[in-house]
Amino acid sequence: MKVVQKMILSAFSLAAVLGTSAMAADLSGWAVSGYQAASEAGLVSYSVVSNNLKDSITREEFCELAMNLYKKLTNETVPVPAGSPFTDTDSVAVAQAYNYGIVQGTDDNTFTPDRLVTREEMAKMLVSTLTASEIVFNIADGADTSYVSEFSDGGDVSSWAMSSVNTALNYGLITGVTDTTLQPLDATSREQAIVSVNRSYSQFSTSSYAVASMPEIILPENGANIDTESFEVKWSGISEASSYHVIIKDSSAKAVLLKDVDTNSITVTSSALSKGDYSIIVGAVLADGSEVYSLPVDFTYSYKAAASALSAQSAHYTVSDPVIQNVIDTAESFLGLGYVWGGTTPAGFDCSGFVQYVYGQNGYSLTRTTYTQWDNDGTFVSKSELKPGDLVYFGSGGSPSHVGLYVGDGMMIHSPRTGDVVKFSTIESGYYNDSYMGAKRIVN
């Protein structure tokens, strides 16, 4: 029966692959069927899918996948720990994985949640998850290198990981990167992790495979060219869903819109997007906490603002404080400058590089990234107390992913994203209103 379920799923997966371009910036063609199967089984998570799937997965993110796998293999309701055993993360999944012996800390008090997971570490955590789930399987002896030795770089596998890597290869939980190389010390991508977790579930689960139908995006159609200021994103409703995650990523696979709704449609406007190529993924949150995600739909946004709207980008903001006026004048001198990922100079800025440079030119030293600025620079102020010159931060979860310089009248100047330019944007509607996290004052 289990084999039949797998065969049916494979047929559905193939149909899905043929029905979608699978050309989203962060989902490789080889990973599409594994991603779909993992999604249908409720194995993926929002923190993983909302990031670039081709980028490396962190220890904290992998714990979420591992605990999803544990729950699906055991059909247990896993208790929420009273607190975290670590000082550097409050992740429930990390605490659960630690309590079940799936992971360990990097020392007695820390977990180092953002450290990347190597391929041999992934094998270790997968085997530990199966062991915690009390799955019956054969664990290779630590001295056994029979499967590892088939790869030219098998000697790179650490002694502490040899048993797990050999076991994972034996059961097909992981495979070589090529026919001859294993690359055990390389970082694991999120899509590799999703596929390997799905292989583990497929190999050892005795339950029905699908948790629920995946949402199917109806609008926009895959490959659509949208030239209107606003458009509807609509998807098939899932009867078991309590809410939905909507994720839109740009051509570099950076999330530019993250929205949670309890309906099966939203309206997107030009305040959230600039001209360029995008992909949409929709996730359904089920009553038991499981999440199932759609395949990505790709579209091009080609709307060009009317001249009257563009003229707002040449506006000049004035304030009574001469120090802040100099800061704003410096920022406005870069209007129209193209965004550059990692840019910190007038050759091109990213968002945090822009505000760091602007304040630096006026005698104030800021740290480099949105995260470090949020944690270390200035003092927090409420939205009701915003003044020109304050830094405004946006994102989801505990850390911001974007920063701009508030200039007054509900507006900020910022360097938004790849393909865009330094410009003014409102923080009182659209994406920046929905994702507003807080503000820091640099000049008191």
Secondary structure, 3 states (H helix, E strand, C coil): CHHHHHHHHHHHHHHHHHHCCCCCCCCCHHHHHHHHHHHHCCCCCHHHHCCCCCCECEHHHHHHHHHHHHHHHHCCCCCCCCCCCCCCCCCHHHHHHHHCCCCCCCCCCCCCCCCECEHHHHHHHHHHHHHHCCCCCCCCCCCCCCCHHHCCCHHHCCHHHHHHHHHHHHCCCCCCCCCCCCCCCCECEHHHHHHHHHHHHHHHCCCCCCCCCCCCEEECCCCEEECCCCEEEEECCCCCEEEEEEEEEECCCCEEEEEEECCCEEEECCCCCCCEEEEEEEEEEECCCCEEECCCEEEEECCCCCHHHHHHHHCCCCCCCHHHHHHHHHHHCCCCCEECCCCEECCEECHHHHHHHHHHCCCCCCCCCHHHHHHHCCEEECHHHCCCCCEEEEEECCEEEEEEEEEECCEEEECCCCCCECEEEECCCHHHHHCEEEEEECCC
